[in-house]
Amino acid sequence: ALKPEFLETAGRYQVLGERGAQYASLLVYSALEPQSVFTEKDLGLAVSRLPNGGLEAAADALVRALEGSGTQAGDYWRNRISPFIRRMWPKSRLKATTHIAESFGRLAIASGNAFPEARRYLEKWFAGVGHGGFLVYRLNESGLCQDYPADALSFLASVVTDQMVPCP
């Protein structure tokens, strides 16, 4: 009964104020469910209507969902996260922010054994990571450098630039 209003809320994201991030998260989790009451087209349209702040919250929700999948991270990336990004995430780089770049870097790291494919698909979004130190730390902690050394180096080349903000 609330389906049309729920989807229309994306266009009124600013009115939600501090509750906007919760809406964006709920939208993402609805899209990640395999038996959603929403069509992929409807969800994609709603996600595309989110302002940058809503997309940042949505990117954070994707990271939480993938990190919460534990040992099934590779499968969750392949079956849920990757299809969501490929089919519903806005393609325009005009929507890119530093926050989204870092969140997508975290997504790649959290993808576990799907790291090589996640890195390749997401790397166009890594541009603009202002402070890649956190991503370098997470990559080191993940063990992916030992398992996928060439992909880890490519990842580092994408997120570490001479424009980085130094760690405090």
Steps between C-alpha positions, in 0.01 A plus 500: 500500500791735568704401197444815286558735793812310609653532153395866463677586825833490314400819324428665835816380673597845631173527696598193703789687661711278723265207429597505133789259552258248650276527196794450262608193699149356492487560125829312453399210723170474310693481174737234633216265590449238230120492541436872529151641447662769286612462142863554410394790277308670784788461742754622243290809437471571873875456554575730205281771658701506821722806546871451569440475875248224442737315270771526765264344754406234244868421438550465876205259515658290224823481702313399817308232310813354343707516818213330683503206261808353668651197330243526220633841388612383155164344424313798644705732279427291189131435568377816672741796511640479146157466334373794706788724392487387137123541463389764749793725598516828302763477225580871486836595649335832588354313796848400624619637833801435720273314740365270228855437374610387846185291552553324166862437600371340819255296290784362289698403809196344670424284194736226616579246230319720246758778556654483150167544322369755753818705468485498121134600493516768769838661425348774283328621819822506706617827348468776751579308817633790705669300772574145391683412821195328646458290185870407504462392862185296425664335200800402710281361777287299254774264385410571138855617424626144549213337312475747210828696483454639146145617574610645833768705321247618242263596781776695675591676176137611471459633853848627590588821323746781550194715578415302817439680823767391753393304806477713814 
